[in-house]
Amino acid sequence: MKCKIPVILLACGSFNPVTNMHLRLFEVARDHLHQTGMYQVIEGIISPVNDKYGKKDLAAAKHRVAMVQLALQTSNWIRVDQWESEQKEWIETVQVLRHHYSELLRSLPRRKEATSSRAESEIPTEGIATPAHTAAPELKLLCGSDVLKTFQTPNLWKDEHIQEIVEKFGLVCVTRAGHDPKQYISESAILTRYQHNIHLVKNVVQSDLSATAIRQALCRGQSVKYLLPDSVISYIEDHNLYLEESK
């Protein structure tokens, strides 16, 4: 029996605020990777961007992290990580990936020990991979197909960073309405070269829902129920967030 490759999905972004569609990306991506028969998704990580990112209408990181924590109360495999938001300065996405990959490597002995302990406590079954044959976990960047388009924006991404992301880590890219990820790949020499490491995931339920549209609705006093978790809506109301529309 072929051993499946463990995968951790990392999503970076503003999460300003976190929406139901942000959470759906993880579920859709996990289903896709599992259906390939090659991977086993073991964890999802949401990493809200640092306040120094400079976005005019960006809520403070403490609020964005708190909202993600509330949104994830019903998830048993996705967590929020504050490391990026707690840095003194804004850092590039590739640096966030490097950090989490280092943390992953550091945790491997503990993961192997836990796997070994579980295996010893269970009755051996023919065909099940033993810890010695467990594949090394991989860390992949989870994003929407709109992110692929931003790779083409001059001076937004460094070519060497794009290459490191797709070559060393890999992308799991979920389709979004109005975007053609295959075209974005074909228009980029780097993405074309490493397209074998880019997983394009078809999102059956297409939506153009964005955090920007939600902030605008909140500013106008319009309902955002069913677009955000109720706990997040309550948090926004309790802390009077997104009352002023950015110019």
N, C-alpha and C positions, 0 to 999 in steps of 0.2 A: 504494500500500500504506500503510495507516494505521500511524503510528508508535506503538508501545506505550509506556505510561508506566512508567518505572523506579520501583521501590518498594523501600524499605528497611523491614524489619519490626523493631520494637523491643519487647522484652519486659522489663518491670520486675517485681521481686518478691524474695522472700527467697531462693529456691533453696537451701532448708535441709533436706535437700540437693537438688541437681538430680536429677530423675528422668527415666526414659525418656519419660514422658508430656509433660514439659516440652519435650523435643526433638521429640516427635511433633507438637506444636502448630505448630511452624515448617513441618514438611513438609506437613501437612494444609492450612495456610493458603496456602502457596506453590502447591500444586496447584490450589486453588480460584481464586486470583487469575489464574493462567495460563489456566485453563479459561474465564474470562470473555472472553479474547481481547483485553482492554484493557491488561493489565499485564504487566510483566516484573520479577520479584523478583530484585534484584541482590545483596542482602545481608541477613543477619539478625544482630541484636545482642541479647545477653543482658546486662542491667545489674542485678547483685545489689545489694540495698538496703544502705544505710549501717548500721553497727553501732548508731548512735544511734536507730534506729527504735524500740528499746525492747522488742522481743519477748523474753520471758523465756528461751526456749530457743534463741535465735538464736546459731548458731556464729559465730565471728569471721569477718569479711569475707575475711581472707587465706585461710581454709580454704574458704569457699564459692566464692571466685573460682578457687582451685586446682582444686576439684572440677569446676567448669564447664569449665575448660581441658582437663582430662583427658577429660571427656565429649565434648568437641567435636573430639577428635583425628581422628575419622573423618568430620568434616564439612568440605566444601570451600567453604561459603558462610556459615556462622554463626560468629560470634566473640563472646568475652566482652569487656566493656568495664568498666574499673575506676574510671572517673571518679566515678560516683555513690558508690561505696563508699569513695573516698578523700577525700571532703569532710569538713570539720570537724564538720558537723552533718547530721542527717537532712534531706533535701530532698524536696519534693513531686514527684509524678510529672510534673506539667506542666512543672516546671523541668528535669527530665531530658530531656523532649521538646524543650524550647527549646534546650538545650545541643547535643543531637545534630543538630537542624535547623541551628543555626549552623555546626556542623562540616561538615555536608553542603554548605551554601552556600559555605563556604570551600574545599571540595575540588572544586567544580564546574570551575574552570579546569583542574585536573589531570586530571579525568575526561574533559573535552572533548578535551584534548590527546592523551590515551591513545587515545580513540576515533578521533580524526583520524589518528593514526599507524597504527592498525590498518587503517583504511579505505584509506590511501594505499599500504599494503603488499599489499593484496589487489586482485584483478581486479574492477573495477566490475561489479555485477550489476543488471540492470534491476529496479526496484521496491523496492530496498533503500534505506531512509532514510539520508540523509547526516547528518553531525554537525550541520549547520546546522538540520536539522529534528528533531533529537532533543528529545523532551519533557523538561521539567524533572522531576527525581526527586522523589518524594513520600516522606515519613516517616510511617508508620502505627503505632499502638500495637497490639500483638498481645496478646490476653488470652483467658481462658476466659469463658464466659457468666456464671460466678459473680461476676465483677468488675462486670458490669452491675447485679447486684443490690446490690452495695455502694454504688452511686451513691445508693441510697435510704436508706442508713444516716445518721441525723441527725448532723451535725457531723463526718462522716468526710471528705467532699469538699465543696469550695466550689462553688457553682453556676457561678460564672464560670470556674472551672477545668474543670469538666465541659464547658461550652460551648466553651471554647478547644480542648480535646482533640478533640471531635467535629467542630467547625466547621473549625479550621485544619489538623488532622492527619488525623483519621479513625481508626476502629477496625476491626480485623479480629478478630472475636469467634468463637471456636470453641466449639461446643456441649459442655456437660458434663452427665453424668447427674444428673437431679433438678432441672434448671434450665430455665426457659422464657424465653429471651431476648426473644422477641416480646412477651411480657407485660410484661417489664421496660421495654421501649421504650415500649409503649402507656401505661404508668403514669407516664411522665416527660415533661413538656412539652418539655424541652430535647432529649431523645433523639428524641422524635417529630418535632420540627422539623428535626433533622439526620439523620434515619434514612437518607437517601440516601447518607450518608457512613459508614454502619456496615455492614460486610460480615459477614453471618451465615454461618458456615461449618459445615456438617454434618459431624460427626466420625463416620464409619461405625463405628469401633471405640470404643464408649462405655466409659468406665471411671470409677469413683469413687476411683481411686488418688490419694492425697494424700501430701505430704511429712510431714504430721503422723502419718499411719498408719505410714509407714515409720520415723519416729523411734521410735514406740511399739514397733514390731517389733524394732528394733535394741536398744532398752533391755531387752527381754525375752529377748534372745539368739536371736531367731527369724531364719530365713533371709530375705534380701531379694533373692536372686539372681533375675535376669531383670526386676526392677523398676528397678534402677539399672545403669548400665554397670559391668562388672567392675572397671575401673580406679578408679571412684569407691568401690566397696565396699572395695577394698584400701586406699584412702586413709583411709577412715573407720576401718578396723581399725588402721592404722599410727599414727594420731593419736588413737586412743581417743575418738572423737567420739560423742555421743548415748548416753552410758552411763547418764545420769540422766534419768528421765522427769519432765517438768515437772508441777507440781502444778495 
